Amino acid sequence: MMIKYIKDHKVNLLIQILFLIVLGFILESLQLDRFAVIYTICIGVLCQIIVAAYDYLRKRKFYKELEEYFSSLDKKYFLFEMIQEPSFEEGKIFYRWMEEICKSANDHLLLYKKEAVEYREYIEMWFHEVKTPVAAMRLMAENHPDERMRQIEEELNKIEYYLDQALYYARSSGVEKDYMVKELNLKKIVEKVIRSNARMLIKSKIKITMENMDQIVYSDEKWIEFILKQLLINAVKYRKETEPSIEFCAEKRNDRILLEVKDNGIGISAKDLPKVMEKGYTGTTGRKYAKSTGMGLYLCRSLSKKLGLSFQILSEEGKGTVVQIGFPRNSMTFLKKEE
């Protein structure tokens, strides 16, 4: 930093050195004692060094503090709240400008947050309003069972699926805590999701097996149901034609319960696997085998992260896919997370 300071003030330093040289010649021309001339020049050099050192140290303190706070802060717009006003004039000018910039950034951020909350509230209201006619149409289809109505019901299922995606996408990016963590029986949650999607599973001739599922975990019931439904739909969508199956198994690992959802489907290629959880990424499989939005696994990972769950996908093309979800075994994990 000192080298940068010297480079920045090199013109001033050169002028001061030139001034001392000229002063020396003047004193010499006045035929003063040479020792007195040298002594005067030395006093001048020392004064310049003291002034430069004082200026450097006070500026160094301010900019070093600024750099430390800037690199440590996640939200850079809070920088102004952390630093003190400097004592030198150009620093004061910079400080006042930064105050205005940070204030403007915070005002805009609050405005965008307010708009995001209002938009999210509208999406949730719209979702629940649309659910009513969808439920009515589903009831009509069930009361008049024939081939055409079964096709209509299938399309209604797709509408409901995309509505769920839209709702949980809005919730995943929300700033408020809109989930409720409680004690859950993992087996009951999985069984509930299987029952609600039984028609799809029966039509696809999927064999379901469960192993060691009677485990207690802590999470939000509705969000977990949504994640498991997404995994079921993916397993059905990318199933093999012969003897398709989905296996749910759980095991205790240290302070977590690890749930594995395994299928024997077409799997994911090594090229696509690192990207399948990115927003909007469909990959080779999504384009080749089924229409895909590229949002399902992205939402699963986003919601899992917000819930404090681990989410990992293991897969090999042609051999199936394993999704691993790690649940905390006690509620203290969430208390620590909130602190």
C-alpha positions as CSV (number, residue, x, y, z in Angstrom):
1,M,0.0,0.0,0.0
2,M,2.9,2.4,0.7
3,I,4.3,1.9,-2.8
4,K,0.9,2.8,-4.2
5,Y,0.7,5.9,-2.0
6,I,4.2,7.0,-3.2
7,K,3.2,6.5,-6.8
8,D,0.0,8.4,-6.3
9,H,1.9,11.3,-4.7
10,K,5.0,11.2,-6.9
11,V,4.3,14.6,-8.4
12,N,4.0,16.3,-5.0
13,L,7.1,14.5,-3.8
14,L,9.1,15.6,-6.8
15,I,8.0,19.2,-6.4
16,Q,9.0,19.2,-2.8
17,I,12.4,17.7,-3.6
18,L,12.9,20.2,-6.4
19,F,12.0,23.0,-3.9
20,L,14.6,21.8,-1.4
21,I,17.3,21.7,-4.1
22,V,16.5,25.2,-5.2
23,L,16.4,26.4,-1.6
24,G,19.9,24.9,-1.1
25,F,21.3,26.7,-4.1
26,I,19.7,30.0,-2.9
27,L,21.2,29.6,0.6
28,E,24.6,28.7,-0.9
29,S,24.5,31.8,-3.1
30,L,23.9,33.9,0.0
31,Q,27.3,32.5,1.2
32,L,25.8,31.0,4.3
33,D,27.8,28.4,6.3
34,R,27.6,25.1,4.4
35,F,26.8,23.2,7.6
36,A,23.8,25.6,8.1
37,V,22.6,25.0,4.6
38,I,22.8,21.2,5.0
39,Y,21.2,21.4,8.4
40,T,18.3,23.4,6.9
41,I,17.8,21.0,4.0
42,C,17.8,18.0,6.4
43,I,15.2,19.8,8.6
44,G,13.1,20.3,5.5
45,V,13.4,16.7,4.4
46,L,12.5,15.5,7.9
47,C,9.4,17.7,8.0
48,Q,8.3,16.4,4.6
49,I,8.8,12.8,5.7
50,I,6.7,13.5,8.9
51,V,3.9,15.2,7.0
52,A,3.9,12.4,4.4
53,A,3.9,9.7,7.0
54,Y,1.1,11.3,9.0
55,D,-1.0,11.6,5.8
56,Y,-0.2,8.1,4.7
57,L,-1.1,6.5,8.1
58,R,-4.5,8.2,8.5
59,K,-5.5,7.3,5.0
60,R,-4.1,3.8,5.3
61,K,-6.3,3.3,8.4
62,F,-9.4,4.4,6.7
63,Y,-8.9,2.4,3.4
64,K,-7.7,-0.7,5.2
65,E,-10.8,-0.7,7.4
66,L,-12.9,-0.1,4.3
67,E,-11.2,-3.1,2.5
68,E,-11.7,-5.4,5.5
69,Y,-15.4,-4.6,5.9
70,F,-16.0,-4.8,2.2
71,S,-14.4,-8.3,1.9
72,S,-16.2,-9.6,5.0
73,L,-19.7,-8.3,4.3
74,D,-22.1,-10.5,2.3
75,K,-24.4,-7.6,1.7
76,K,-22.1,-4.9,0.5
77,Y,-24.8,-2.1,0.7
78,F,-24.4,-2.2,4.5
79,L,-20.8,-1.0,4.2
80,F,-21.6,2.6,5.1
81,E,-23.1,1.5,8.4
82,M,-19.8,-0.2,9.4
83,I,-17.1,2.5,8.7
84,Q,-16.4,5.8,10.5
85,E,-16.1,9.2,8.7
86,P,-12.4,9.8,7.9
87,S,-10.4,12.9,9.0
88,F,-9.0,13.9,5.6
89,E,-11.0,16.0,3.2
90,E,-11.1,13.8,0.1
91,G,-12.1,10.9,2.4
92,K,-15.0,13.0,3.7
93,I,-16.1,13.7,0.2
94,F,-16.0,10.0,-0.7
95,Y,-17.7,9.1,2.6
96,R,-20.6,11.5,1.8
97,W,-21.0,10.1,-1.7
98,M,-20.9,6.5,-0.4
99,E,-23.6,7.5,2.2
100,E,-25.9,8.7,-0.7
101,I,-25.1,5.6,-2.8
102,C,-25.8,3.1,0.0
103,K,-29.0,4.9,1.1
104,S,-30.2,4.8,-2.5
105,A,-29.3,1.1,-2.8
106,N,-31.2,0.3,0.4
107,D,-34.2,2.3,-0.7
108,H,-34.3,0.5,-4.0
109,L,-33.8,-2.9,-2.3
110,L,-36.7,-2.3,0.1
111,L,-38.9,-1.3,-2.9
112,Y,-38.0,-4.4,-4.8
113,K,-38.6,-6.6,-1.7
114,K,-42.0,-5.0,-1.2
115,E,-42.8,-5.6,-4.9
116,A,-41.6,-9.2,-4.6
117,V,-43.7,-9.9,-1.6
118,E,-46.8,-8.4,-3.3
119,Y,-46.2,-10.4,-6.4
120,R,-45.7,-13.6,-4.4
121,E,-48.9,-12.9,-2.5
122,Y,-50.8,-12.4,-5.8
123,I,-49.3,-15.7,-7.2
124,E,-50.5,-17.6,-4.1
125,M,-53.9,-16.0,-4.2
126,W,-54.1,-16.8,-8.0
127,F,-53.0,-20.3,-7.4
128,H,-55.8,-21.0,-4.8
129,E,-58.4,-19.3,-7.0
130,V,-57.4,-21.5,-10.0
131,K,-57.4,-24.6,-7.9
132,T,-61.2,-24.2,-7.4
133,P,-62.3,-24.6,-11.0
134,V,-59.6,-27.4,-11.5
135,A,-61.1,-29.3,-8.5
136,A,-64.6,-28.8,-9.9
137,M,-63.6,-30.1,-13.4
138,R,-61.9,-33.1,-11.7
139,L,-65.1,-33.9,-9.8
140,M,-67.1,-33.7,-13.0
141,A,-64.7,-36.0,-14.7
142,E,-64.9,-38.5,-11.8
143,N,-68.8,-38.4,-11.9
144,H,-68.9,-39.1,-15.7
145,P,-66.3,-41.9,-16.2
146,D,-65.6,-42.5,-19.8
147,E,-62.5,-42.4,-22.0
148,R,-62.9,-38.7,-22.9
149,M,-63.3,-37.8,-19.2
150,R,-60.2,-39.8,-18.3
151,Q,-58.2,-37.9,-20.9
152,I,-59.5,-34.6,-19.4
153,E,-58.6,-35.8,-16.0
154,E,-55.0,-36.5,-17.2
155,E,-54.7,-33.0,-18.6
156,L,-56.1,-31.6,-15.3
157,N,-53.3,-33.5,-13.5
158,K,-50.8,-31.8,-15.7
159,I,-52.3,-28.4,-15.0
160,E,-52.2,-29.1,-11.3
161,Y,-48.6,-30.2,-11.5
162,Y,-47.5,-27.0,-13.2
163,L,-49.6,-24.9,-10.8
164,D,-47.7,-26.6,-7.9
165,Q,-44.4,-25.8,-9.6
166,A,-45.3,-22.1,-10.0
167,L,-46.5,-21.9,-6.4
168,Y,-43.4,-23.5,-4.9
169,Y,-41.1,-21.5,-7.2
170,A,-42.6,-18.3,-5.8
171,R,-42.2,-19.6,-2.2
172,S,-38.6,-20.8,-2.8
173,S,-37.5,-17.2,-3.6
174,G,-39.5,-15.6,-0.9
175,V,-37.8,-13.6,1.9
176,E,-40.1,-14.7,4.7
177,K,-40.0,-18.0,6.5
178,D,-43.2,-19.6,5.2
179,Y,-42.6,-23.2,6.3
180,M,-43.3,-24.9,9.6
181,V,-40.9,-27.5,10.9
182,K,-42.4,-30.3,13.0
183,E,-41.8,-33.9,13.8
184,L,-42.7,-36.2,10.9
185,N,-42.9,-39.9,10.3
186,L,-41.0,-40.5,7.1
187,K,-43.0,-43.7,6.2
188,K,-46.4,-41.9,6.6
189,I,-45.3,-39.0,4.4
190,V,-44.1,-41.3,1.6
191,E,-47.2,-43.4,1.8
192,K,-49.4,-40.3,1.6
193,V,-47.5,-39.1,-1.6
194,I,-47.8,-42.6,-3.1
195,R,-51.6,-42.7,-2.4
196,S,-52.1,-39.2,-3.9
197,N,-50.3,-40.3,-7.1
198,A,-51.6,-43.9,-7.1
199,R,-53.4,-43.6,-10.5
200,M,-50.3,-42.4,-12.3
201,L,-48.2,-45.2,-10.7
202,I,-50.7,-47.9,-11.5
203,K,-51.1,-46.7,-15.1
204,S,-47.3,-46.7,-15.5
205,K,-47.1,-50.2,-13.8
206,I,-44.5,-49.0,-11.4
207,K,-43.6,-51.4,-8.6
208,I,-43.1,-49.6,-5.2
209,T,-41.0,-51.0,-2.4
210,M,-40.1,-49.5,1.0
211,E,-37.3,-50.5,3.4
212,N,-36.6,-49.3,6.9
213,M,-38.9,-46.3,6.4
214,D,-40.3,-46.0,9.9
215,Q,-38.1,-43.0,10.9
216,I,-38.7,-39.8,12.7
217,V,-37.4,-36.6,10.9
218,Y,-38.0,-32.9,11.3
219,S,-39.2,-30.8,8.4
220,D,-42.1,-29.1,6.7
221,E,-44.8,-31.6,5.6
222,K,-46.2,-29.8,2.6
223,W,-42.7,-29.0,1.2
224,I,-41.5,-32.6,1.6
225,E,-44.6,-33.9,-0.1
226,F,-44.0,-31.6,-3.0
227,I,-40.3,-32.7,-3.3
228,L,-41.2,-36.4,-3.2
229,K,-44.0,-35.9,-5.7
230,Q,-41.5,-34.3,-8.1
231,L,-39.2,-37.3,-7.7
232,L,-42.0,-39.7,-8.4
233,I,-43.1,-37.8,-11.5
234,N,-39.5,-37.8,-12.8
235,A,-39.1,-41.5,-12.1
236,V,-42.4,-42.2,-14.0
237,K,-41.5,-39.9,-16.8
238,Y,-38.0,-41.5,-17.4
239,R,-38.9,-45.1,-16.6
240,K,-38.0,-48.2,-18.5
241,E,-40.7,-50.0,-20.3
242,T,-39.9,-53.4,-18.7
243,E,-40.5,-53.9,-15.0
244,P,-40.1,-50.2,-13.8
245,S,-39.7,-49.8,-10.1
246,I,-39.1,-47.2,-7.4
247,E,-37.6,-48.0,-4.0
248,F,-37.7,-45.9,-0.9
249,C,-35.2,-46.7,1.8
250,A,-33.8,-44.8,4.8
251,E,-30.9,-45.2,7.2
252,K,-29.4,-43.4,10.1
253,R,-26.1,-41.6,9.5
254,N,-24.6,-39.7,12.4
255,D,-27.1,-36.8,13.2
256,R,-29.1,-37.4,10.0
257,I,-31.6,-39.7,8.5
258,L,-30.7,-40.3,4.8
259,L,-33.7,-41.1,2.5
260,E,-32.8,-42.7,-0.8
261,V,-35.3,-42.7,-3.7
262,K,-34.0,-45.2,-6.2
263,D,-35.5,-46.0,-9.7
264,N,-34.3,-48.4,-12.4
265,G,-35.1,-46.0,-15.2
266,I,-33.1,-44.7,-18.1
267,G,-30.7,-42.7,-15.9
268,I,-28.9,-39.5,-16.5
269,S,-25.8,-39.2,-18.8
270,A,-22.5,-38.2,-17.2
271,K,-22.6,-35.0,-19.3
272,D,-26.0,-33.9,-17.9
273,L,-25.6,-35.0,-14.3
274,P,-23.7,-32.0,-13.0
275,K,-26.3,-29.6,-14.5
276,V,-29.6,-31.4,-13.9
277,M,-30.4,-29.3,-10.8
278,E,-29.8,-26.0,-12.6
279,K,-32.9,-23.8,-13.3
280,G,-34.4,-24.5,-16.7
281,Y,-31.8,-27.2,-17.7
282,T,-33.6,-30.1,-19.6
283,G,-30.5,-31.9,-20.9
284,T,-30.5,-34.7,-23.5
285,T,-32.9,-36.9,-21.5
286,G,-35.5,-34.1,-21.1
287,R,-35.5,-33.3,-24.8
288,K,-35.4,-36.9,-26.0
289,Y,-37.9,-38.7,-23.8
290,A,-40.5,-36.2,-22.5
291,K,-41.4,-32.6,-22.4
292,S,-39.5,-31.0,-19.5
293,T,-39.5,-27.5,-18.0
294,G,-36.2,-28.1,-16.3
295,M,-37.7,-26.8,-13.0
296,G,-38.5,-29.9,-11.0
297,L,-35.1,-30.9,-9.7
298,Y,-34.1,-27.2,-9.4
299,L,-37.1,-26.6,-7.1
300,C,-36.3,-29.8,-5.1
301,R,-32.7,-28.6,-4.4
302,S,-33.8,-25.0,-3.6
303,L,-36.5,-26.1,-1.2
304,S,-34.2,-28.7,0.4
305,K,-31.6,-26.0,0.9
306,K,-34.1,-23.6,2.5
307,L,-35.3,-26.5,4.8
308,G,-31.7,-27.3,5.8
309,L,-31.7,-30.7,4.0
310,S,-29.0,-32.1,1.9
311,F,-30.0,-33.1,-1.6
312,Q,-27.8,-35.2,-4.0
313,I,-28.4,-37.1,-7.2
314,L,-26.4,-40.2,-8.3
315,S,-27.1,-41.7,-11.6
316,E,-25.7,-43.7,-14.5
317,E,-27.2,-43.8,-17.9
318,G,-29.1,-46.9,-18.6
319,K,-28.9,-48.1,-14.9
320,G,-31.3,-45.8,-13.0
321,T,-31.1,-42.8,-10.6
322,V,-30.7,-42.5,-6.8
323,V,-31.8,-39.3,-5.1
324,Q,-30.5,-38.8,-1.5
325,I,-32.2,-36.5,0.9
326,G,-30.6,-35.9,4.3
327,F,-33.0,-35.0,7.2
328,P,-32.0,-33.7,10.6
329,R,-32.9,-36.1,13.4
330,N,-33.7,-33.3,15.9
331,S,-35.2,-29.9,15.9
332,M,-32.1,-28.2,17.3
333,T,-30.6,-28.1,13.8
334,F,-33.3,-25.6,12.8
335,L,-32.9,-23.5,15.9
336,K,-29.1,-23.2,15.2
337,K,-29.9,-22.3,11.5
338,E,-32.3,-19.6,12.5
339,E,-29.8,-18.0,15.0
